[in-house]
């Protein structure tokens, strides 16, 4: 099921305020328990993160000695894209 960021935000606001009813657009849903809301929030977060690529930056110091400094961005940076 595809969720929106607005739906996640509405649910998180309801959890924070202790309210068990959440309005999504023109629909209002009343949940049975806080546990149910927390499980749905986890599902929403997982769904919203699906398909996104994360970018990891790995920096290697080229074997410079302890007395020498290394600054990221000096041309020795290696970028690895995670899929």
N, CA, C and O atoms as a Maestro MAE file, in Angstrom:
{
 s_m_m2io_version
 :::
 2.0.0
}

f_m_ct {
 s_m_title
 :::
 protein
 m_atom[332] {
  # First column is atom index #
  i_m_mmod_type
  r_m_x_coord
  r_m_y_coord
  r_m_z_coord
  i_m_residue_number
  s_m_chain_name
  s_m_pdb_residue_name
  s_m_pdb_atom_name
  i_m_atomic_number
  :::
  1 25 0.843 -1.176 0.000 1 A "UNK " " N  " 7
  2 3 0.000 0.000 0.000 1 A "UNK " " CA " 6
  3 2 0.889 1.240 0.000 1 A "UNK " " C  " 6
  4 15 1.889 1.284 0.717 1 A "UNK " " O  " 8
  5 25 0.544 2.221 -0.776 2 A "UNK " " N  " 7
  6 3 1.334 3.444 -0.866 2 A "UNK " " CA " 6
  7 2 0.797 4.479 0.116 2 A "UNK " " C  " 6
  8 15 -0.382 4.832 0.089 2 A "UNK " " O  " 8
  9 25 1.687 4.958 0.984 3 A "UNK " " N  " 7
  10 3 1.330 5.987 1.953 3 A "UNK " " CA " 6
  11 2 1.969 7.298 1.523 3 A "UNK " " C  " 6
  12 15 2.912 7.315 0.732 3 A "UNK " " O  " 8
  13 25 1.443 8.393 2.055 4 A "UNK " " N  " 7
  14 3 2.020 9.700 1.765 4 A "UNK " " CA " 6
  15 2 2.692 10.243 3.023 4 A "UNK " " C  " 6
  16 15 2.410 9.804 4.139 4 A "UNK " " O  " 8
  17 25 3.570 11.191 2.820 5 A "UNK " " N  " 7
  18 3 4.240 11.832 3.941 5 A "UNK " " CA " 6
  19 2 3.221 12.569 4.813 5 A "UNK " " C  " 6
  20 15 3.379 12.628 6.032 5 A "UNK " " O  " 8
  21 25 2.192 13.122 4.202 6 A "UNK " " N  " 7
  22 3 1.142 13.810 4.966 6 A "UNK " " CA " 6
  23 2 0.406 12.835 5.892 6 A "UNK " " C  " 6
  24 15 0.069 13.185 7.022 6 A "UNK " " O  " 8
  25 25 0.158 11.613 5.412 7 A "UNK " " N  " 7
  26 3 -0.493 10.611 6.248 7 A "UNK " " CA " 6
  27 2 0.396 10.233 7.428 7 A "UNK " " C  " 6
  28 15 -0.081 10.106 8.556 7 A "UNK " " O  " 8
  29 25 1.681 10.054 7.166 8 A "UNK " " N  " 7
  30 3 2.620 9.721 8.236 8 A "UNK " " CA " 6
  31 2 2.675 10.845 9.264 8 A "UNK " " C  " 6
  32 15 2.673 10.591 10.468 8 A "UNK " " O  " 8
  33 25 2.724 12.071 8.796 9 A "UNK " " N  " 7
  34 3 2.785 13.214 9.704 9 A "UNK " " CA " 6
  35 2 1.529 13.296 10.561 9 A "UNK " " C  " 6
  36 15 1.617 13.555 11.761 9 A "UNK " " O  " 8
  37 25 0.379 13.083 9.968 10 A "UNK " " N  " 7
  38 3 -0.889 13.101 10.720 10 A "UNK " " CA " 6
  39 2 -0.897 12.025 11.794 10 A "UNK " " C  " 6
  40 15 -1.314 12.275 12.924 10 A "UNK " " O  " 8
  41 25 -0.436 10.831 11.444 11 A "UNK " " N  " 7
  42 3 -0.398 9.740 12.413 11 A "UNK " " CA " 6
  43 2 0.584 10.046 13.536 11 A "UNK " " C  " 6
  44 15 0.282 9.813 14.706 11 A "UNK " " O  " 8
  45 25 1.754 10.566 13.188 12 A "UNK " " N  " 7
  46 3 2.752 10.901 14.212 12 A "UNK " " CA " 6
  47 2 2.239 11.990 15.149 12 A "UNK " " C  " 6
  48 15 2.491 11.939 16.353 12 A "UNK " " O  " 8
  49 25 1.529 12.968 14.613 13 A "UNK " " N  " 7
  50 3 0.957 14.021 15.455 13 A "UNK " " CA " 6
  51 2 -0.087 13.448 16.412 13 A "UNK " " C  " 6
  52 15 -0.159 13.853 17.573 13 A "UNK " " O  " 8
  53 25 -0.889 12.512 15.925 14 A "UNK " " N  " 7
  54 3 -1.897 11.881 16.778 14 A "UNK " " CA " 6
  55 2 -1.237 11.056 17.884 14 A "UNK " " C  " 6
  56 15 -1.678 11.089 19.033 14 A "UNK " " O  " 8
  57 25 -0.192 10.324 17.538 15 A "UNK " " N  " 7
  58 3 0.530 9.531 18.541 15 A "UNK " " CA " 6
  59 2 1.105 10.454 19.610 15 A "UNK " " C  " 6
  60 15 1.004 10.171 20.804 15 A "UNK " " O  " 8
  61 25 1.703 11.548 19.180 16 A "UNK " " N  " 7
  62 3 2.331 12.485 20.119 16 A "UNK " " CA " 6
  63 2 1.306 13.144 21.045 16 A "UNK " " C  " 6
  64 15 1.601 13.433 22.204 16 A "UNK " " O  " 8
  65 25 0.108 13.377 20.525 17 A "UNK " " N  " 7
  66 3 -0.914 14.054 21.330 17 A "UNK " " CA " 6
  67 2 -1.785 13.084 22.130 17 A "UNK " " C  " 6
  68 15 -2.585 13.512 22.962 17 A "UNK " " O  " 8
  69 25 -1.634 11.786 21.883 18 A "UNK " " N  " 7
  70 3 -2.421 10.792 22.608 18 A "UNK " " CA " 6
  71 2 -3.816 10.581 22.042 18 A "UNK " " C  " 6
  72 15 -4.663 9.965 22.688 18 A "UNK " " O  " 8
  73 25 -4.059 11.087 20.845 19 A "UNK " " N  " 7
  74 3 -5.356 10.949 20.181 19 A "UNK " " CA " 6
  75 2 -5.383 9.654 19.365 19 A "UNK " " C  " 6
  76 15 -4.405 9.317 18.698 19 A "UNK " " O  " 8
  77 25 -6.493 8.940 19.419 20 A "UNK " " N  " 7
  78 3 -6.604 7.706 18.638 20 A "UNK " " CA " 6
  79 2 -7.349 7.893 17.326 20 A "UNK " " C  " 6
  80 15 -7.505 6.937 16.566 20 A "UNK " " O  " 8
  81 25 -7.813 9.109 17.045 21 A "UNK " " N  " 7
  82 3 -8.486 9.398 15.772 21 A "UNK " " CA " 6
  83 2 -7.583 10.268 14.914 21 A "UNK " " C  " 6
  84 15 -7.011 11.252 15.381 21 A "UNK " " O  " 8
  85 25 -7.469 9.883 13.646 22 A "UNK " " N  " 7
  86 3 -6.618 10.607 12.705 22 A "UNK " " CA " 6
  87 2 -7.435 10.898 11.455 22 A "UNK " " C  " 6
  88 15 -8.162 10.038 10.959 22 A "UNK " " O  " 8
  89 25 -7.305 12.125 10.951 23 A "UNK " " N  " 7
  90 3 -7.988 12.497 9.722 23 A "UNK " " CA " 6
  91 2 -6.980 12.530 8.587 23 A "UNK " " C  " 6
  92 15 -5.979 13.244 8.646 23 A "UNK " " O  " 8
  93 25 -7.259 11.750 7.557 24 A "UNK " " N  " 7
  94 3 -6.449 11.707 6.343 24 A "UNK " " CA " 6
  95 2 -7.308 12.280 5.222 24 A "UNK " " C  " 6
  96 15 -8.187 11.594 4.700 24 A "UNK " " O  " 8
  97 25 -7.064 13.512 4.857 25 A "UNK " " N  " 7
  98 3 -7.872 14.135 3.816 25 A "UNK " " CA " 6
  99 2 -9.315 14.273 4.285 25 A "UNK " " C  " 6
  100 15 -9.589 15.003 5.237 25 A "UNK " " O  " 8
  101 25 -10.245 13.572 3.621 26 A "UNK " " N  " 7
  102 3 -11.660 13.650 3.991 26 A "UNK " " CA " 6
  103 2 -12.129 12.453 4.814 26 A "UNK " " C  " 6
  104 15 -13.323 12.305 5.072 26 A "UNK " " O  " 8
  105 25 -11.185 11.593 5.229 27 A "UNK " " N  " 7
  106 3 -11.544 10.409 6.001 27 A "UNK " " CA " 6
  107 2 -10.955 10.492 7.403 27 A "UNK " " C  " 6
  108 15 -9.830 10.955 7.592 27 A "UNK " " O  " 8
  109 25 -11.732 10.036 8.384 28 A "UNK " " N  " 7
  110 3 -11.256 9.966 9.759 28 A "UNK " " CA " 6
  111 2 -11.223 8.504 10.184 28 A "UNK " " C  " 6
  112 15 -12.189 7.763 9.999 28 A "UNK " " O  " 8
  113 25 -10.097 8.108 10.756 29 A "UNK " " N  " 7
  114 3 -9.914 6.728 11.209 29 A "UNK " " CA " 6
  115 2 -9.693 6.759 12.713 29 A "UNK " " C  " 6
  116 15 -8.904 7.561 13.213 29 A "UNK " " O  " 8
  117 25 -10.390 5.885 13.436 30 A "UNK " " N  " 7
  118 3 -10.178 5.751 14.870 30 A "UNK " " CA " 6
  119 2 -9.518 4.403 15.119 30 A "UNK " " C  " 6
  120 15 -10.074 3.356 14.785 30 A "UNK " " O  " 8
  121 25 -8.341 4.437 15.704 31 A "UNK " " N  " 7
  122 3 -7.575 3.217 15.964 31 A "UNK " " CA " 6
  123 2 -7.963 2.646 17.325 31 A "UNK " " C  " 6
  124 15 -8.441 3.366 18.202 31 A "UNK " " O  " 8
  125 25 -7.748 1.328 17.484 32 A "UNK " " N  " 7
  126 3 -8.123 0.650 18.720 32 A "UNK " " CA " 6
  127 2 -7.132 0.900 19.845 32 A "UNK " " C  " 6
  128 15 -7.506 0.944 21.017 32 A "UNK " " O  " 8
  129 25 -5.861 1.064 19.478 33 A "UNK " " N  " 7
  130 3 -4.854 1.203 20.528 33 A "UNK " " CA " 6
  131 2 -3.646 1.974 20.012 33 A "UNK " " C  " 6
  132 15 -3.456 2.140 18.807 33 A "UNK " " O  " 8
  133 25 -2.849 2.432 20.942 34 A "UNK " " N  " 7
  134 3 -1.595 3.101 20.604 34 A "UNK " " CA " 6
  135 2 -0.653 2.121 19.910 34 A "UNK " " C  " 6
  136 15 0.077 2.498 18.993 34 A "UNK " " O  " 8
  137 25 -0.672 0.866 20.348 35 A "UNK " " N  " 7
  138 3 0.173 -0.154 19.730 35 A "UNK " " CA " 6
  139 2 -0.156 -0.314 18.246 35 A "UNK " " C  " 6
  140 15 0.749 -0.442 17.421 35 A "UNK " " O  " 8
  141 25 -1.429 -0.308 17.907 36 A "UNK " " N  " 7
  142 3 -1.845 -0.410 16.507 36 A "UNK " " CA " 6
  143 2 -1.305 0.776 15.697 36 A "UNK " " C  " 6
  144 15 -0.855 0.609 14.563 36 A "UNK " " O  " 8
  145 25 -1.356 1.959 16.286 37 A "UNK " " N  " 7
  146 3 -0.871 3.162 15.609 37 A "UNK " " CA " 6
  147 2 0.638 3.107 15.401 37 A "UNK " " C  " 6
  148 15 1.140 3.502 14.349 37 A "UNK " " O  " 8
  149 25 1.351 2.622 16.397 38 A "UNK " " N  " 7
  150 3 2.809 2.531 16.302 38 A "UNK " " CA " 6
  151 2 3.214 1.506 15.236 38 A "UNK " " C  " 6
  152 15 4.170 1.729 14.493 38 A "UNK " " O  " 8
  153 25 2.491 0.389 15.161 39 A "UNK " " N  " 7
  154 3 2.787 -0.608 14.121 39 A "UNK " " CA " 6
  155 2 2.507 -0.047 12.729 39 A "UNK " " C  " 6
  156 15 3.267 -0.298 11.794 39 A "UNK " " O  " 8
  157 25 1.418 0.712 12.590 40 A "UNK " " N  " 7
  158 3 1.114 1.330 11.300 40 A "UNK " " CA " 6
  159 2 2.163 2.375 10.946 40 A "UNK " " C  " 6
  160 15 2.549 2.492 9.783 40 A "UNK " " O  " 8
  161 25 2.627 3.132 11.927 41 A "UNK " " N  " 7
  162 3 3.672 4.132 11.674 41 A "UNK " " CA " 6
  163 2 4.939 3.467 11.134 41 A "UNK " " C  " 6
  164 15 5.565 3.982 10.208 41 A "UNK " " O  " 8
  165 25 5.313 2.332 11.707 42 A "UNK " " N  " 7
  166 3 6.488 1.605 11.227 42 A "UNK " " CA " 6
  167 2 6.282 1.136 9.792 42 A "UNK " " C  " 6
  168 15 7.203 1.208 8.979 42 A "UNK " " O  " 8
  169 25 5.086 0.657 9.476 43 A "UNK " " N  " 7
  170 3 4.762 0.224 8.117 43 A "UNK " " CA " 6
  171 2 4.823 1.403 7.149 43 A "UNK " " C  " 6
  172 15 5.360 1.279 6.049 43 A "UNK " " O  " 8
  173 25 4.275 2.542 7.557 44 A "UNK " " N  " 7
  174 3 4.317 3.742 6.714 44 A "UNK " " CA " 6
  175 2 5.751 4.188 6.452 44 A "UNK " " C  " 6
  176 15 6.117 4.503 5.320 44 A "UNK " " O  " 8
  177 25 6.557 4.212 7.513 45 A "UNK " " N  " 7
  178 3 7.955 4.621 7.353 45 A "UNK " " CA " 6
  179 2 8.689 3.693 6.396 45 A "UNK " " C  " 6
  180 15 9.449 4.149 5.542 45 A "UNK " " O  " 8
  181 25 8.464 2.403 6.537 46 A "UNK " " N  " 7
  182 3 9.100 1.426 5.652 46 A "UNK " " CA " 6
  183 2 8.648 1.642 4.218 46 A "UNK " " C  " 6
  184 15 9.470 1.620 3.301 46 A "UNK " " O  " 8
  185 25 7.366 1.849 4.013 47 A "UNK " " N  " 7
  186 3 6.814 2.051 2.670 47 A "UNK " " CA " 6
  187 2 7.369 3.322 2.036 47 A "UNK " " C  " 6
  188 15 7.693 3.332 0.848 47 A "UNK " " O  " 8
  189 25 7.481 4.387 2.814 48 A "UNK " " N  " 7
  190 3 7.970 5.658 2.276 48 A "UNK " " CA " 6
  191 2 9.462 5.609 1.949 48 A "UNK " " C  " 6
  192 15 9.935 6.370 1.105 48 A "UNK " " O  " 8
  193 25 10.200 4.729 2.604 49 A "UNK " " N  " 7
  194 3 11.635 4.606 2.328 49 A "UNK " " CA " 6
  195 2 11.934 3.639 1.198 49 A "UNK " " C  " 6
  196 15 13.064 3.610 0.712 49 A "UNK " " O  " 8
  197 25 10.964 2.845 0.762 50 A "UNK " " N  " 7
  198 3 11.161 1.885 -0.321 50 A "UNK " " CA " 6
  199 2 11.433 2.629 -1.621 50 A "UNK " " C  " 6
  200 15 10.747 3.595 -1.955 50 A "UNK " " O  " 8
  201 25 12.434 2.168 -2.340 51 A "UNK " " N  " 7
  202 3 12.735 2.756 -3.635 51 A "UNK " " CA " 6
  203 2 13.691 3.922 -3.582 51 A "UNK " " C  " 6
  204 15 14.147 4.391 -4.625 51 A "UNK " " O  " 8
  205 25 14.007 4.404 -2.395 52 A "UNK " " N  " 7
  206 3 14.959 5.505 -2.295 52 A "UNK " " CA " 6
  207 2 16.367 4.936 -2.268 52 A "UNK " " C  " 6
  208 15 16.621 3.897 -1.659 52 A "UNK " " O  " 8
  209 25 17.258 5.614 -2.922 53 A "UNK " " N  " 7
  210 3 18.651 5.225 -2.867 53 A "UNK " " CA " 6
  211 2 19.332 6.010 -1.762 53 A "UNK " " C  " 6
  212 15 19.079 7.201 -1.583 53 A "UNK " " O  " 8
  213 25 20.188 5.338 -1.031 54 A "UNK " " N  " 7
  214 3 20.974 6.052 -0.044 54 A "UNK " " CA " 6
  215 2 22.362 6.272 -0.620 54 A "UNK " " C  " 6
  216 15 22.854 5.460 -1.404 54 A "UNK " " O  " 8
  217 25 22.969 7.338 -0.240 55 A "UNK " " N  " 7
  218 3 24.300 7.654 -0.746 55 A "UNK " " CA " 6
  219 2 25.274 7.604 0.412 55 A "UNK " " C  " 6
  220 15 25.080 8.267 1.430 55 A "UNK " " O  " 8
  221 25 26.318 6.817 0.251 56 A "UNK " " N  " 7
  222 3 27.329 6.663 1.273 56 A "UNK " " CA " 6
  223 2 28.624 7.253 0.765 56 A "UNK " " C  " 6
  224 15 29.029 7.001 -0.371 56 A "UNK " " O  " 8
  225 25 29.267 8.029 1.595 57 A "UNK " " N  " 7
  226 3 30.552 8.607 1.227 57 A "UNK " " CA " 6
  227 2 31.638 7.890 2.021 57 A "UNK " " C  " 6
  228 15 31.643 7.914 3.252 57 A "UNK " " O  " 8
  229 25 32.544 7.263 1.310 58 A "UNK " " N  " 7
  230 3 33.668 6.599 1.942 58 A "UNK " " CA " 6
  231 2 34.912 7.425 1.653 58 A "UNK " " C  " 6
  232 15 35.184 7.763 0.501 58 A "UNK " " O  " 8
  233 25 35.658 7.747 2.683 59 A "UNK " " N  " 7
  234 3 36.860 8.559 2.522 59 A "UNK " " CA " 6
  235 2 38.047 7.736 2.998 59 A "UNK " " C  " 6
  236 15 38.041 7.200 4.106 59 A "UNK " " O  " 8
  237 25 39.061 7.643 2.154 60 A "UNK " " N  " 7
  238 3 40.270 6.909 2.482 60 A "UNK " " CA " 6
  239 2 41.417 7.902 2.557 60 A "UNK " " C  " 6
  240 15 41.474 8.850 1.773 60 A "UNK " " O  " 8
  241 25 42.334 7.688 3.502 61 A "UNK " " N  " 7
  242 3 43.378 8.683 3.721 61 A "UNK " " CA " 6
  243 2 44.637 8.483 2.895 61 A "UNK " " C  " 6
  244 15 45.630 9.161 3.157 61 A "UNK " " O  " 8
  245 25 44.651 7.618 1.940 62 A "UNK " " N  " 7
  246 3 45.768 7.402 1.005 62 A "UNK " " CA " 6
  247 2 47.064 7.015 1.719 62 A "UNK " " C  " 6
  248 15 48.147 7.180 1.159 62 A "UNK " " O  " 8
  249 25 46.968 6.515 2.921 63 A "UNK " " N  " 7
  250 3 48.146 6.057 3.645 63 A "UNK " " CA " 6
  251 2 49.033 7.160 4.179 63 A "UNK " " C  " 6
  252 15 50.228 6.936 4.373 63 A "UNK " " O  " 8
  253 25 48.504 8.323 4.421 64 A "UNK " " N  " 7
  254 3 49.299 9.428 4.943 64 A "UNK " " CA " 6
  255 2 49.678 9.149 6.389 64 A "UNK " " C  " 6
  256 15 48.916 8.530 7.131 64 A "UNK " " O  " 8
  257 25 50.848 9.604 6.779 65 A "UNK " " N  " 7
  258 3 51.321 9.392 8.141 65 A "UNK " " CA " 6
  259 2 50.541 10.203 9.149 65 A "UNK " " C  " 6
  260 15 49.766 11.087 8.785 65 A "UNK " " O  " 8
  261 25 50.749 9.897 10.428 66 A "UNK " " N  " 7
  262 3 50.009 10.555 11.492 66 A "UNK " " CA " 6
  263 2 50.319 12.048 11.573 66 A "UNK " " C  " 6
  264 15 49.490 12.822 12.052 66 A "UNK " " O  " 8
  265 25 51.495 12.460 11.113 67 A "UNK " " N  " 7
  266 3 51.846 13.869 11.205 67 A "UNK " " CA " 6
  267 2 51.264 14.684 10.052 67 A "UNK " " C  " 6
  268 15 51.335 15.913 10.061 67 A "UNK " " O  " 8
  269 25 50.697 14.011 9.073 68 A "UNK " " N  " 7
  270 3 50.116 14.715 7.938 68 A "UNK " " CA " 6
  271 2 48.601 14.730 8.068 68 A "UNK " " C  " 6
  272 15 48.009 13.811 8.634 68 A "UNK " " O  " 8
  273 25 47.990 15.759 7.552 69 A "UNK " " N  " 7
  274 3 46.535 15.848 7.637 69 A "UNK " " CA " 6
  275 2 45.910 15.456 6.302 69 A "UNK " " C  " 6
  276 15 46.546 15.520 5.250 69 A "UNK " " O  " 8
  277 25 44.670 15.055 6.379 70 A "UNK " " N  " 7
  278 3 43.911 14.701 5.189 70 A "UNK " " CA " 6
  279 2 42.597 15.446 5.249 70 A "UNK " " C  " 6
  280 15 41.878 15.371 6.245 70 A "UNK " " O  " 8
  281 25 42.290 16.149 4.211 71 A "UNK " " N  " 7
  282 3 41.035 16.893 4.136 71 A "UNK " " CA " 6
  283 2 40.127 16.256 3.094 71 A "UNK " " C  " 6
  284 15 40.519 16.123 1.935 71 A "UNK " " O  " 8
  285 25 38.896 15.854 3.495 72 A "UNK " " N  " 7
  286 3 37.950 15.352 2.497 72 A "UNK " " CA " 6
  287 2 37.703 16.415 1.435 72 A "UNK " " C  " 6
  288 15 37.615 17.603 1.748 72 A "UNK " " O  " 8
  289 25 37.595 15.997 0.199 73 A "UNK " " N  " 7
  290 3 37.351 16.927 -0.889 73 A "UNK " " CA " 6
  291 2 38.606 17.324 -1.633 73 A "UNK " " C  " 6
  292 15 38.539 18.143 -2.549 73 A "UNK " " O  " 8
  293 25 39.767 16.759 -1.261 74 A "UNK " " N  " 7
  294 3 41.011 17.124 -1.944 74 A "UNK " " CA " 6
  295 2 41.269 16.277 -3.183 74 A "UNK " " C  " 6
  296 15 42.386 16.250 -3.701 74 A "UNK " " O  " 8
  297 25 40.243 15.593 -3.652 75 A "UNK " " N  " 7
  298 3 40.388 14.770 -4.848 75 A "UNK " " CA " 6
  299 2 40.536 13.300 -4.535 75 A "UNK " " C  " 6
  300 15 40.533 12.478 -5.452 75 A "UNK " " O  " 8
  301 25 40.665 12.942 -3.274 76 A "UNK " " N  " 7
  302 3 40.831 11.546 -2.899 76 A "UNK " " CA " 6
  303 2 39.553 10.887 -2.427 76 A "UNK " " C  " 6
  304 15 39.570 9.738 -1.986 76 A "UNK " " O  " 8
  305 25 38.441 11.606 -2.516 77 A "UNK " " N  " 7
  306 3 37.174 11.052 -2.057 77 A "UNK " " CA " 6
  307 2 36.645 10.025 -3.047 77 A "UNK " " C  " 6
  308 15 36.796 10.175 -4.260 77 A "UNK " " O  " 8
  309 25 36.033 8.994 -2.519 78 A "UNK " " N  " 7
  310 3 35.411 7.954 -3.324 78 A "UNK " " CA " 6
  311 2 33.949 7.902 -2.945 78 A "UNK " " C  " 6
  312 15 33.620 7.796 -1.764 78 A "UNK " " O  " 8
  313 25 33.064 7.974 -3.925 79 A "UNK " " N  " 7
  314 3 31.644 7.920 -3.669 79 A "UNK " " CA " 6
  315 2 31.103 6.557 -4.069 79 A "UNK " " C  " 6
  316 15 31.385 6.043 -5.152 79 A "UNK " " O  " 8
  317 25 30.319 5.987 -3.162 80 A "UNK " " N  " 7
  318 3 29.721 4.685 -3.411 80 A "UNK " " CA " 6
  319 2 28.212 4.866 -3.319 80 A "UNK " " C  " 6
  320 15 27.706 5.293 -2.281 80 A "UNK " " O  " 8
  321 25 27.496 4.554 -4.374 81 A "UNK " " N  " 7
  322 3 26.037 4.633 -4.354 81 A "UNK " " CA " 6
  323 2 25.473 3.280 -3.993 81 A "UNK " " C  " 6
  324 15 25.728 2.289 -4.677 81 A "UNK " " O  " 8
  325 25 24.697 3.236 -2.906 82 A "UNK " " N  " 7
  326 3 24.036 2.008 -2.493 82 A "UNK " " CA " 6
  327 2 22.725 1.881 -3.237 82 A "UNK " " C  " 6
  328 15 22.033 2.876 -3.456 82 A "UNK " " O  " 8
  329 25 22.384 0.691 -3.619 83 A "UNK " " N  " 7
  330 3 21.104 0.473 -4.306 83 A "UNK " " CA " 6
  331 2 20.231 -0.383 -3.434 83 A "UNK " " C  " 6
  332 15 19.101 -0.697 -3.809 83 A "UNK " " O  " 8
  :::
 }
 m_bond[331] {
  # First column is bond index #
  i_m_from
  i_m_to
  i_m_order
  :::
  1 1 2 1
  2 2 3 1
  3 3 4 2
  4 3 5 1
  5 5 6 1
  6 6 7 1
  7 7 8 2
  8 7 9 1
  9 9 10 1
  10 10 11 1
  11 11 12 2
  12 11 13 1
  13 13 14 1
  14 14 15 1
  15 15 16 2
  16 15 17 1
  17 17 18 1
  18 18 19 1
  19 19 20 2
  20 19 21 1
  21 21 22 1
  22 22 23 1
  23 23 24 2
  24 23 25 1
  25 25 26 1
  26 26 27 1
  27 27 28 2
  28 27 29 1
  29 29 30 1
  30 30 31 1
  31 31 32 2
  32 31 33 1
  33 33 34 1
  34 34 35 1
  35 35 36 2
  36 35 37 1
  37 37 38 1
  38 38 39 1
  39 39 40 2
  40 39 41 1
  41 41 42 1
  42 42 43 1
  43 43 44 2
  44 43 45 1
  45 45 46 1
  46 46 47 1
  47 47 48 2
  48 47 49 1
  49 49 50 1
  50 50 51 1
  51 51 52 2
  52 51 53 1
  53 53 54 1
  54 54 55 1
  55 55 56 2
  56 55 57 1
  57 57 58 1
  58 58 59 1
  59 59 60 2
  60 59 61 1
  61 61 62 1
  62 62 63 1
  63 63 64 2
  64 63 65 1
  65 65 66 1
  66 66 67 1
  67 67 68 2
  68 67 69 1
  69 69 70 1
  70 70 71 1
  71 71 72 2
  72 71 73 1
  73 73 74 1
  74 74 75 1
  75 75 76 2
  76 75 77 1
  77 77 78 1
  78 78 79 1
  79 79 80 2
  80 79 81 1
  81 81 82 1
  82 82 83 1
  83 83 84 2
  84 83 85 1
  85 85 86 1
  86 86 87 1
  87 87 88 2
  88 87 89 1
  89 89 90 1
  90 90 91 1
  91 91 92 2
  92 91 93 1
  93 93 94 1
  94 94 95 1
  95 95 96 2
  96 95 97 1
  97 97 98 1
  98 98 99 1
  99 99 100 2
  100 99 101 1
  101 101 102 1
  102 102 103 1
  103 103 104 2
  104 103 105 1
  105 105 106 1
  106 106 107 1
  107 107 108 2
  108 107 109 1
  109 109 110 1
  110 110 111 1
  111 111 112 2
  112 111 113 1
  113 113 114 1
  114 114 115 1
  115 115 116 2
  116 115 117 1
  117 117 118 1
  118 118 119 1
  119 119 120 2
  120 119 121 1
  121 121 122 1
  122 122 123 1
  123 123 124 2
  124 123 125 1
  125 125 126 1
  126 126 127 1
  127 127 128 2
  128 127 129 1
  129 129 130 1
  130 130 131 1
  131 131 132 2
  132 131 133 1
  133 133 134 1
  134 134 135 1
  135 135 136 2
  136 135 137 1
  137 137 138 1
  138 138 139 1
  139 139 140 2
  140 139 141 1
  141 141 142 1
  142 142 143 1
  143 143 144 2
  144 143 145 1
  145 145 146 1
  146 146 147 1
  147 147 148 2
  148 147 149 1
  149 149 150 1
  150 150 151 1
  151 151 152 2
  152 151 153 1
  153 153 154 1
  154 154 155 1
  155 155 156 2
  156 155 157 1
  157 157 158 1
  158 158 159 1
  159 159 160 2
  160 159 161 1
  161 161 162 1
  162 162 163 1
  163 163 164 2
  164 163 165 1
  165 165 166 1
  166 166 167 1
  167 167 168 2
  168 167 169 1
  169 169 170 1
  170 170 171 1
  171 171 172 2
  172 171 173 1
  173 173 174 1
  174 174 175 1
  175 175 176 2
  176 175 177 1
  177 177 178 1
  178 178 179 1
  179 179 180 2
  180 179 181 1
  181 181 182 1
  182 182 183 1
  183 183 184 2
  184 183 185 1
  185 185 186 1
  186 186 187 1
  187 187 188 2
  188 187 189 1
  189 189 190 1
  190 190 191 1
  191 191 192 2
  192 191 193 1
  193 193 194 1
  194 194 195 1
  195 195 196 2
  196 195 197 1
  197 197 198 1
  198 198 199 1
  199 199 200 2
  200 199 201 1
  201 201 202 1
  202 202 203 1
  203 203 204 2
  204 203 205 1
  205 205 206 1
  206 206 207 1
  207 207 208 2
  208 207 209 1
  209 209 210 1
  210 210 211 1
  211 211 212 2
  212 211 213 1
  213 213 214 1
  214 214 215 1
  215 215 216 2
  216 215 217 1
  217 217 218 1
  218 218 219 1
  219 219 220 2
  220 219 221 1
  221 221 222 1
  222 222 223 1
  223 223 224 2
  224 223 225 1
  225 225 226 1
  226 226 227 1
  227 227 228 2
  228 227 229 1
  229 229 230 1
  230 230 231 1
  231 231 232 2
  232 231 233 1
  233 233 234 1
  234 234 235 1
  235 235 236 2
  236 235 237 1
  237 237 238 1
  238 238 239 1
  239 239 240 2
  240 239 241 1
  241 241 242 1
  242 242 243 1
  243 243 244 2
  244 243 245 1
  245 245 246 1
  246 246 247 1
  247 247 248 2
  248 247 249 1
  249 249 250 1
  250 250 251 1
  251 251 252 2
  252 251 253 1
  253 253 254 1
  254 254 255 1
  255 255 256 2
  256 255 257 1
  257 257 258 1
  258 258 259 1
  259 259 260 2
  260 259 261 1
  261 261 262 1
  262 262 263 1
  263 263 264 2
  264 263 265 1
  265 265 266 1
  266 266 267 1
  267 267 268 2
  268 267 269 1
  269 269 270 1
  270 270 271 1
  271 271 272 2
  272 271 273 1
  273 273 274 1
  274 274 275 1
  275 275 276 2
  276 275 277 1
  277 277 278 1
  278 278 279 1
  279 279 280 2
  280 279 281 1
  281 281 282 1
  282 282 283 1
  283 283 284 2
  284 283 285 1
  285 285 286 1
  286 286 287 1
  287 287 288 2
  288 287 289 1
  289 289 290 1
  290 290 291 1
  291 291 292 2
  292 291 293 1
  293 293 294 1
  294 294 295 1
  295 295 296 2
  296 295 297 1
  297 297 298 1
  298 298 299 1
  299 299 300 2
  300 299 301 1
  301 301 302 1
  302 302 303 1
  303 303 304 2
  304 303 305 1
  305 305 306 1
  306 306 307 1
  307 307 308 2
  308 307 309 1
  309 309 310 1
  310 310 311 1
  311 311 312 2
  312 311 313 1
  313 313 314 1
  314 314 315 1
  315 315 316 2
  316 315 317 1
  317 317 318 1
  318 318 319 1
  319 319 320 2
  320 319 321 1
  321 321 322 1
  322 322 323 1
  323 323 324 2
  324 323 325 1
  325 325 326 1
  326 326 327 1
  327 327 328 2
  328 327 329 1
  329 329 330 1
  330 330 331 1
  331 331 332 2
  :::
 }
}
